[in-house]
């Protein structure tokens, strides 16, 4: 199998093959069923289905970093969606900084945003009461969260946002183990698209429900997917068809084939741009209808995820 930077070594290939088995957790229907009632209760109380934490702004980014330090939460559905929101927020903050200081180059703009998030996370200089790590350590910590969140958008952009609903917790572990790189992500999504078409089809079918849940709304489609044990999107019939389609693809294709490598970065940027257009300006508005037009604009020309 060939990656963007050439032939993959055996160890990288094994990691990719292993990660492919984590795209759909065997117990995802049961896990989501356990979570559904709490999501519906939250929404009925007028708060975000996944919880009340505001996600926007510099302080929102810092708060999400602190929340994601809980490894158990970070590997959950809520944690994966939190990473998507964290990156949307980071992109919005960077865009705002660009507009305020249009004469500055993008790397400088990003450094400013990272610095502000770091100050909010560790406490601004005037608020600090204990010794602090140096700026490089602080910036590296924020950059780490940005990088992992970016990778989730690469998966969402290529395989479908539904991946955050149903993937196995082990996928997060594999991606953050220090063994994955941008090139590995490209190779991984390429492998998934060519050998697991049934899985990718299901993840894309789940995308509308996952996108609405990201912004706090439990859709009727998600309820049906979770509760309809036989014919829902996560029901026995659909999952059986999904695995059968994957199996046929795996028997037809050789893993050592030279497939055209998917550009996951561009796919992620396109998906981020699409979703940002749907984010409401006013956090106090009722939950947005993600099928309607929204006035928020985001131009990705000249921008990148790096």
C-alpha atoms as a printed R data frame, in Angstrom:
    type eleno elety resid chain resno       x       y      z
1   ATOM     1    CA   UNK     A     1   0.000   0.000  0.000
2   ATOM     2    CA   UNK     A     2   1.345   3.422 -0.974
3   ATOM     3    CA   UNK     A     3   0.894   6.535  1.163
4   ATOM     4    CA   UNK     A     4   1.251  10.179  0.203
5   ATOM     5    CA   UNK     A     5   4.953  10.032  0.993
6   ATOM     6    CA   UNK     A     6   5.647   6.691 -0.664
7   ATOM     7    CA   UNK     A     7   5.510   3.027  0.256
8   ATOM     8    CA   UNK     A     8   4.288   2.337  3.790
9   ATOM     9    CA   UNK     A     9   6.444   0.237  6.077
10  ATOM    10    CA   UNK     A    10   5.071  -2.965  7.554
11  ATOM    11    CA   UNK     A    11   4.446  -1.534 11.023
12  ATOM    12    CA   UNK     A    12   2.482   1.449  9.675
13  ATOM    13    CA   UNK     A    13   0.431  -0.871  7.486
14  ATOM    14    CA   UNK     A    14  -0.401  -3.061 10.494
15  ATOM    15    CA   UNK     A    15  -1.543   0.007 12.457
16  ATOM    16    CA   UNK     A    16  -3.799   1.047  9.585
17  ATOM    17    CA   UNK     A    17  -5.318  -2.417  9.229
18  ATOM    18    CA   UNK     A    18  -5.950  -2.540 12.981
19  ATOM    19    CA   UNK     A    19  -7.525   0.930 13.041
20  ATOM    20    CA   UNK     A    20  -9.859  -0.076 10.221
21  ATOM    21    CA   UNK     A    21 -11.578  -2.540 12.543
22  ATOM    22    CA   UNK     A    22 -12.391   0.302 14.969
23  ATOM    23    CA   UNK     A    23 -14.537   2.383 12.597
24  ATOM    24    CA   UNK     A    24 -17.726   0.797 13.931
25  ATOM    25    CA   UNK     A    25 -17.842  -0.492 17.484
26  ATOM    26    CA   UNK     A    26 -19.649  -3.792 17.914
27  ATOM    27    CA   UNK     A    27 -21.542  -2.359 20.885
28  ATOM    28    CA   UNK     A    28 -22.261   1.102 19.429
29  ATOM    29    CA   UNK     A    29 -26.071   0.596 19.296
30  ATOM    30    CA   UNK     A    30 -26.145  -0.404 22.966
31  ATOM    31    CA   UNK     A    31 -23.811   2.419 23.976
32  ATOM    32    CA   UNK     A    32 -25.897   5.029 22.172
33  ATOM    33    CA   UNK     A    33 -29.088   3.587 23.648
34  ATOM    34    CA   UNK     A    34 -27.692   4.145 27.146
35  ATOM    35    CA   UNK     A    35 -26.825   7.764 26.300
36  ATOM    36    CA   UNK     A    36 -29.997   8.701 24.450
37  ATOM    37    CA   UNK     A    37 -32.231   9.376 27.464
38  ATOM    38    CA   UNK     A    38 -29.735  11.809 29.008
39  ATOM    39    CA   UNK     A    39 -29.382  13.630 25.680
40  ATOM    40    CA   UNK     A    40 -33.154  13.965 25.356
41  ATOM    41    CA   UNK     A    41 -33.427  15.182 28.959
42  ATOM    42    CA   UNK     A    42 -30.759  17.833 28.389
43  ATOM    43    CA   UNK     A    43 -32.459  19.067 25.246
44  ATOM    44    CA   UNK     A    44 -35.865  19.186 26.934
45  ATOM    45    CA   UNK     A    45 -34.269  21.373 29.623
46  ATOM    46    CA   UNK     A    46 -33.151  23.832 26.962
47  ATOM    47    CA   UNK     A    47 -29.455  23.013 26.970
48  ATOM    48    CA   UNK     A    48 -27.114  21.322 24.524
49  ATOM    49    CA   UNK     A    49 -28.005  17.638 24.316
50  ATOM    50    CA   UNK     A    50 -24.459  16.635 25.268
51  ATOM    51    CA   UNK     A    51 -24.265  19.088 28.172
52  ATOM    52    CA   UNK     A    52 -24.337  22.807 28.952
53  ATOM    53    CA   UNK     A    53 -20.674  23.781 28.371
54  ATOM    54    CA   UNK     A    54 -20.264  26.760 25.979
55  ATOM    55    CA   UNK     A    55 -17.782  25.837 23.252
56  ATOM    56    CA   UNK     A    56 -17.045  29.145 21.524
57  ATOM    57    CA   UNK     A    57 -14.389  31.768 22.232
58  ATOM    58    CA   UNK     A    58 -10.948  31.592 23.797
59  ATOM    59    CA   UNK     A    59 -12.288  30.538 27.198
60  ATOM    60    CA   UNK     A    60 -14.485  27.919 25.573
61  ATOM    61    CA   UNK     A    61 -11.411  26.419 23.897
62  ATOM    62    CA   UNK     A    62  -9.522  26.333 27.202
63  ATOM    63    CA   UNK     A    63 -12.489  24.785 29.016
64  ATOM    64    CA   UNK     A    64 -12.823  22.077 26.372
65  ATOM    65    CA   UNK     A    65  -9.130  21.250 26.704
66  ATOM    66    CA   UNK     A    66  -9.605  20.758 30.433
67  ATOM    67    CA   UNK     A    67 -12.684  18.608 29.877
68  ATOM    68    CA   UNK     A    68 -10.852  16.455 27.331
69  ATOM    69    CA   UNK     A    69  -8.095  15.714 29.838
70  ATOM    70    CA   UNK     A    70 -10.461  13.083 31.230
71  ATOM    71    CA   UNK     A    71  -9.336  10.151 29.076
72  ATOM    72    CA   UNK     A    72 -12.585   8.237 29.558
73  ATOM    73    CA   UNK     A    73 -14.613  11.226 28.369
74  ATOM    74    CA   UNK     A    74 -12.182  12.007 25.541
75  ATOM    75    CA   UNK     A    75 -12.795   8.557 24.053
76  ATOM    76    CA   UNK     A    76 -16.584   8.806 24.342
77  ATOM    77    CA   UNK     A    77 -19.123  10.106 21.829
78  ATOM    78    CA   UNK     A    78 -19.242  13.399 23.733
79  ATOM    79    CA   UNK     A    79 -15.459  13.638 23.720
80  ATOM    80    CA   UNK     A    80 -15.191  13.046 19.988
81  ATOM    81    CA   UNK     A    81 -17.855  15.640 19.255
82  ATOM    82    CA   UNK     A    82 -16.106  18.032 21.662
83  ATOM    83    CA   UNK     A    83 -12.968  17.732 19.543
84  ATOM    84    CA   UNK     A    84 -14.934  18.648 16.429
85  ATOM    85    CA   UNK     A    85 -16.377  21.703 18.198
86  ATOM    86    CA   UNK     A    86 -12.944  22.626 19.574
87  ATOM    87    CA   UNK     A    87 -11.545  22.753 16.060
88  ATOM    88    CA   UNK     A    88 -14.511  24.723 14.682
89  ATOM    89    CA   UNK     A    89 -13.897  27.234 17.467
90  ATOM    90    CA   UNK     A    90 -10.167  27.366 16.686
91  ATOM    91    CA   UNK     A    91 -10.931  28.032 13.012
92  ATOM    92    CA   UNK     A    92 -13.404  30.784 13.909
93  ATOM    93    CA   UNK     A    93 -10.909  32.423 16.288
94  ATOM    94    CA   UNK     A    94  -8.210  32.300 13.621
95  ATOM    95    CA   UNK     A    95 -10.543  33.797 11.022
96  ATOM    96    CA   UNK     A    96 -11.485  36.616 13.409
97  ATOM    97    CA   UNK     A    97  -7.820  37.336 14.128
98  ATOM    98    CA   UNK     A    98  -7.061  37.388 10.406
99  ATOM    99    CA   UNK     A    99  -9.817  39.911  9.795
100 ATOM   100    CA   UNK     A   100  -8.643  42.112 12.677
101 ATOM   101    CA   UNK     A   101  -4.977  41.999 11.599
102 ATOM   102    CA   UNK     A   102  -5.102  41.338  7.865
103 ATOM   103    CA   UNK     A   103  -1.506  42.496  7.412
104 ATOM   104    CA   UNK     A   104  -0.178  39.587  9.452
105 ATOM   105    CA   UNK     A   105   0.800  36.286  7.874
106 ATOM   106    CA   UNK     A   106  -1.235  33.186  8.731
107 ATOM   107    CA   UNK     A   107   1.477  31.463 10.846
108 ATOM   108    CA   UNK     A   108   1.707  34.575 13.039
109 ATOM   109    CA   UNK     A   109  -2.083  34.751 13.325
110 ATOM   110    CA   UNK     A   110  -2.258  31.110 14.387
111 ATOM   111    CA   UNK     A   111   0.500  31.642 16.943
112 ATOM   112    CA   UNK     A   112  -1.464  34.529 18.472
113 ATOM   113    CA   UNK     A   113  -4.604  32.391 18.747
114 ATOM   114    CA   UNK     A   114  -2.669  29.482 20.247
115 ATOM   115    CA   UNK     A   115  -1.086  31.874 22.758
116 ATOM   116    CA   UNK     A   116  -4.447  33.242 23.849
117 ATOM   117    CA   UNK     A   117  -5.882  29.778 24.349
118 ATOM   118    CA   UNK     A   118  -2.770  28.805 26.322
119 ATOM   119    CA   UNK     A   119  -3.142  31.871 28.562
120 ATOM   120    CA   UNK     A   120  -6.797  31.035 29.187
121 ATOM   121    CA   UNK     A   121  -5.888  27.427 29.949
122 ATOM   122    CA   UNK     A   122  -2.954  28.152 32.273
123 ATOM   123    CA   UNK     A   123  -4.105  31.568 33.511
124 ATOM   124    CA   UNK     A   124  -2.896  34.931 32.217
125 ATOM   125    CA   UNK     A   125   0.425  36.226 33.622
126 ATOM   126    CA   UNK     A   126  -1.312  38.410 36.206
127 ATOM   127    CA   UNK     A   127  -3.460  35.526 37.462
128 ATOM   128    CA   UNK     A   128  -0.769  32.872 37.917
129 ATOM   129    CA   UNK     A   129  -0.004  31.851 41.457
130 ATOM   130    CA   UNK     A   130   2.226  28.850 40.756
131 ATOM   131    CA   UNK     A   131   5.171  28.203 38.503
132 ATOM   132    CA   UNK     A   132   4.258  27.772 34.854
133 ATOM   133    CA   UNK     A   133   5.849  25.867 31.977
134 ATOM   134    CA   UNK     A   134   7.612  27.969 29.362
135 ATOM   135    CA   UNK     A   135   5.730  29.287 26.346
136 ATOM   136    CA   UNK     A   136   6.897  26.507 24.047
137 ATOM   137    CA   UNK     A   137   5.519  23.822 26.348
138 ATOM   138    CA   UNK     A   138   2.219  25.677 26.675
139 ATOM   139    CA   UNK     A   139   1.914  26.245 22.937
140 ATOM   140    CA   UNK     A   140   2.820  22.615 22.234
141 ATOM   141    CA   UNK     A   141  -0.006  21.460 24.505
142 ATOM   142    CA   UNK     A   142  -2.590  23.559 22.676
143 ATOM   143    CA   UNK     A   143  -1.160  22.540 19.307
144 ATOM   144    CA   UNK     A   144  -1.539  18.899 20.326
145 ATOM   145    CA   UNK     A   145  -5.257  19.363 20.933
146 ATOM   146    CA   UNK     A   146  -5.587  21.234 17.633
147 ATOM   147    CA   UNK     A   147  -3.759  18.461 15.771
148 ATOM   148    CA   UNK     A   148  -5.924  15.656 17.206
149 ATOM   149    CA   UNK     A   149  -9.101  17.630 16.568
150 ATOM   150    CA   UNK     A   150  -7.944  18.287 13.017
151 ATOM   151    CA   UNK     A   151  -7.491  14.536 12.493
152 ATOM   152    CA   UNK     A   152 -11.073  13.908 13.562
153 ATOM   153    CA   UNK     A   153 -12.175  16.399 10.920
154 ATOM   154    CA   UNK     A   154 -10.051  14.531  8.387
155 ATOM   155    CA   UNK     A   155 -11.992  11.387  9.236
156 ATOM   156    CA   UNK     A   156 -15.284  13.300  9.174
157 ATOM   157    CA   UNK     A   157 -14.467  14.927  5.843
158 ATOM   158    CA   UNK     A   158 -13.583  11.691  4.093
159 ATOM   159    CA   UNK     A   159 -15.618   8.998  5.837
160 ATOM   160    CA   UNK     A   160 -18.537  11.031  7.212
161 ATOM   161    CA   UNK     A   161 -19.236  12.805 10.504
162 ATOM   162    CA   UNK     A   162 -21.134   9.701 11.582
163 ATOM   163    CA   UNK     A   163 -17.771   8.220 12.552
164 ATOM   164    CA   UNK     A   164 -17.885  10.118 15.864
165 ATOM   165    CA   UNK     A   165 -21.134   8.366 16.792
166 ATOM   166    CA   UNK     A   166 -20.204   4.756 16.240
167 ATOM   167    CA   UNK     A   167 -16.435   4.258 16.195
168 ATOM   168    CA   UNK     A   168 -14.708   2.188 18.845
169 ATOM   169    CA   UNK     A   169 -12.896   3.928 21.705
170 ATOM   170    CA   UNK     A   170  -9.732   2.186 20.512
171 ATOM   171    CA   UNK     A   171  -9.667   4.352 17.384
172 ATOM   172    CA   UNK     A   172  -8.909   7.384 19.545
173 ATOM   173    CA   UNK     A   173  -6.160   5.468 21.318
174 ATOM   174    CA   UNK     A   174  -4.620   4.429 18.005
175 ATOM   175    CA   UNK     A   175  -4.644   7.971 16.626
176 ATOM   176    CA   UNK     A   176  -3.121   9.607 19.708
177 ATOM   177    CA   UNK     A   177  -0.531   6.928 20.433
178 ATOM   178    CA   UNK     A   178   2.240   8.958 18.829
179 ATOM   179    CA   UNK     A   179   2.443   6.489 15.953
180 ATOM   180    CA   UNK     A   180  -0.017   8.241 13.636
181 ATOM   181    CA   UNK     A   181   1.051  11.136 11.402
182 ATOM   182    CA   UNK     A   182  -0.703  13.224  8.755
183 ATOM   183    CA   UNK     A   183   0.557  10.760  6.150
184 ATOM   184    CA   UNK     A   184  -0.810   7.846  8.187
185 ATOM   185    CA   UNK     A   185  -4.236   9.500  8.349
186 ATOM   186    CA   UNK     A   186  -4.250   9.909  4.548
187 ATOM   187    CA   UNK     A   187  -3.328   6.252  4.111
188 ATOM   188    CA   UNK     A   188  -5.903   5.157  6.691
189 ATOM   189    CA   UNK     A   189  -8.854   6.950  5.078
190 ATOM   190    CA   UNK     A   190  -7.717   5.740  1.650
191 ATOM   191    CA   UNK     A   191  -7.679   2.161  2.933
192 ATOM   192    CA   UNK     A   192 -11.120   2.589  4.533
193 ATOM   193    CA   UNK     A   193 -12.716   4.058  1.416
194 ATOM   194    CA   UNK     A   194 -11.423   1.315 -0.875
195 ATOM   195    CA   UNK     A   195 -11.933  -1.685  1.408
196 ATOM   196    CA   UNK     A   196 -14.865  -0.737  3.671
197 ATOM   197    CA   UNK     A   197 -17.456   0.838  1.366
198 ATOM   198    CA   UNK     A   198 -20.346  -0.457  3.471
199 ATOM   199    CA   UNK     A   199 -18.937   1.170  6.596
200 ATOM   200    CA   UNK     A   200 -18.291   4.456  4.795
201 ATOM   201    CA   UNK     A   201 -21.799   4.418  3.339
202 ATOM   202    CA   UNK     A   202 -23.271   3.958  6.845
203 ATOM   203    CA   UNK     A   203 -21.097   6.709  8.349
204 ATOM   204    CA   UNK     A   204 -22.307   9.124  5.679
205 ATOM   205    CA   UNK     A   205 -25.933   8.109  6.238
206 ATOM   206    CA   UNK     A   206 -25.456   8.925  9.932
207 ATOM   207    CA   UNK     A   207 -23.894  12.313  9.177
208 ATOM   208    CA   UNK     A   208 -27.068  14.460  9.318
209 ATOM   209    CA   UNK     A   209 -27.928  13.083 12.767
210 ATOM   210    CA   UNK     A   210 -24.342  13.445 13.990
211 ATOM   211    CA   UNK     A   211 -24.147  17.012 12.736
212 ATOM   212    CA   UNK     A   212 -27.344  17.993 14.511
213 ATOM   213    CA   UNK     A   213 -26.152  16.324 17.718
214 ATOM   214    CA   UNK     A   214 -22.930  18.323 17.460
215 ATOM   215    CA   UNK     A   215 -25.015  21.468 17.859
216 ATOM   216    CA   UNK     A   216 -27.202  20.111 20.621
217 ATOM   217    CA   UNK     A   217 -30.202  18.582 18.869
218 ATOM   218    CA   UNK     A   218 -31.284  14.938 18.977
219 ATOM   219    CA   UNK     A   219 -32.953  14.342 15.615
220 ATOM   220    CA   UNK     A   220 -35.790  11.921 14.955
221 ATOM   221    CA   UNK     A   221 -33.412  10.150 12.579
222 ATOM   222    CA   UNK     A   222 -30.938   9.524 15.388
223 ATOM   223    CA   UNK     A   223 -33.686   8.277 17.703
224 ATOM   224    CA   UNK     A   224 -34.871   5.836 15.044
225 ATOM   225    CA   UNK     A   225 -31.311   4.713 14.277
226 ATOM   226    CA   UNK     A   226 -30.767   3.891 17.945
227 ATOM   227    CA   UNK     A   227 -34.161   2.480 18.939
228 ATOM   228    CA   UNK     A   228 -35.141   0.553 15.814
229 ATOM   229    CA   UNK     A   229 -33.261  -2.647 16.610
230 ATOM   230    CA   UNK     A   230 -34.077  -4.367 13.329
231 ATOM   231    CA   UNK     A   231 -34.407  -1.810 10.531
232 ATOM   232    CA   UNK     A   232 -32.829   1.392 11.889
233 ATOM   233    CA   UNK     A   233 -29.484   2.616 10.557
234 ATOM   234    CA   UNK     A   234 -27.845   0.817 13.473
235 ATOM   235    CA   UNK     A   235 -30.270  -2.086 13.435
236 ATOM   236    CA   UNK     A   236 -29.347  -5.678 12.757
237 ATOM   237    CA   UNK     A   237 -30.376  -5.612  9.092
238 ATOM   238    CA   UNK     A   238 -28.378  -2.493  8.227
239 ATOM   239    CA   UNK     A   239 -25.282  -3.631 10.106
240 ATOM   240    CA   UNK     A   240 -25.462  -7.069  8.483
241 ATOM   241    CA   UNK     A   241 -25.643  -5.455  5.039
242 ATOM   242    CA   UNK     A   242 -22.782  -3.126  5.959
243 ATOM   243    CA   UNK     A   243 -20.465  -5.923  7.000
244 ATOM   244    CA   UNK     A   244 -21.431  -8.004  3.953
245 ATOM   245    CA   UNK     A   245 -20.563  -5.133  1.610
246 ATOM   246    CA   UNK     A   246 -17.236  -4.648  3.384
247 ATOM   247    CA   UNK     A   247 -16.498  -8.349  3.132
248 ATOM   248    CA   UNK     A   248 -17.085  -8.403 -0.621
249 ATOM   249    CA   UNK     A   249 -14.802  -5.400 -1.097
250 ATOM   250    CA   UNK     A   250 -12.043  -6.976  0.981
251 ATOM   251    CA   UNK     A   251 -12.139 -10.147 -1.119
252 ATOM   252    CA   UNK     A   252 -11.908  -8.149 -4.354
253 ATOM   253    CA   UNK     A   253  -9.083  -5.807 -3.392
254 ATOM   254    CA   UNK     A   254  -5.517  -6.455 -2.332
255 ATOM   255    CA   UNK     A   255  -4.190  -4.377  0.560
256 ATOM   256    CA   UNK     A   256  -0.903  -3.988 -1.280
257 ATOM   257    CA   UNK     A   257  -2.668  -2.290 -4.200
258 ATOM   258    CA   UNK     A   258  -1.530   1.182 -5.220
259 ATOM   259    CA   UNK     A   259  -4.707   3.178 -4.706
260 ATOM   260    CA   UNK     A   260  -4.855   6.934 -5.393
261 ATOM   261    CA   UNK     A   261  -4.242   8.506 -1.978
262 ATOM   262    CA   UNK     A   262  -7.112  10.575 -0.601
263 ATOM   263    CA   UNK     A   263  -6.281  14.190  0.307
264 ATOM   264    CA   UNK     A   264  -7.823  14.153  3.774
265 ATOM   265    CA   UNK     A   265  -6.712  17.708  4.534
266 ATOM   266    CA   UNK     A   266  -8.697  19.231  1.689
267 ATOM   267    CA   UNK     A   267 -11.673  17.026  2.485
268 ATOM   268    CA   UNK     A   268 -11.543  18.159  6.117
269 ATOM   269    CA   UNK     A   269 -11.301  21.816  5.160
270 ATOM   270    CA   UNK     A   270 -14.254  21.479  2.807
271 ATOM   271    CA   UNK     A   271 -16.310  19.824  5.560
272 ATOM   272    CA   UNK     A   272 -15.299  22.414  8.181
273 ATOM   273    CA   UNK     A   273 -16.224  25.214  5.769
274 ATOM   274    CA   UNK     A   274 -19.581  23.582  5.073
275 ATOM   275    CA   UNK     A   275 -20.400  23.162  8.766
276 ATOM   276    CA   UNK     A   276 -19.182  26.624  9.807
277 ATOM   277    CA   UNK     A   277 -21.729  28.152  7.443
278 ATOM   278    CA   UNK     A   278 -24.416  26.553  9.601
279 ATOM   279    CA   UNK     A   279 -23.190  27.799 12.985
280 ATOM   280    CA   UNK     A   280 -25.492  30.476 14.462
281 ATOM   281    CA   UNK     A   281 -23.984  33.776 15.594
282 ATOM   282    CA   UNK     A   282 -26.198  34.016 18.675
283 ATOM   283    CA   UNK     A   283 -25.568  31.290 21.246
284 ATOM   284    CA   UNK     A   284 -28.850  32.197 22.950
285 ATOM   285    CA   UNK     A   285 -30.917  31.296 19.898
286 ATOM   286    CA   UNK     A   286 -32.907  28.108 19.939
287 ATOM   287    CA   UNK     A   287 -31.168  25.088 18.469
288 ATOM   288    CA   UNK     A   288 -30.509  25.718 14.801
289 ATOM   289    CA   UNK     A   289 -32.122  23.863 11.969
290 ATOM   290    CA   UNK     A   290 -29.145  22.434 10.136
291 ATOM   291    CA   UNK     A   291 -31.223  22.045  6.997
292 ATOM   292    CA   UNK     A   292 -31.821  25.786  6.718
293 ATOM   293    CA   UNK     A   293 -29.612  28.550  5.374
294 ATOM   294    CA   UNK     A   294 -27.508  30.551  7.801
295 ATOM   295    CA   UNK     A   295 -25.778  33.896  7.317
296 ATOM   296    CA   UNK     A   296 -22.440  32.842  8.782
297 ATOM   297    CA   UNK     A   297 -19.841  32.782  6.005
298 ATOM   298    CA   UNK     A   298 -16.404  31.255  5.919
299 ATOM   299    CA   UNK     A   299 -14.096  31.542  2.933
300 ATOM   300    CA   UNK     A   300 -11.419  28.863  2.863
301 ATOM   301    CA   UNK     A   301  -9.400  30.375  0.054
302 ATOM   302    CA   UNK     A   302  -5.836  30.845  1.213
303 ATOM   303    CA   UNK     A   303  -6.486  28.946  4.433
304 ATOM   304    CA   UNK     A   304  -5.278  25.530  5.493
305 ATOM   305    CA   UNK     A   305  -5.569  23.140  8.390
306 ATOM   306    CA   UNK     A   306  -1.889  22.927  9.219
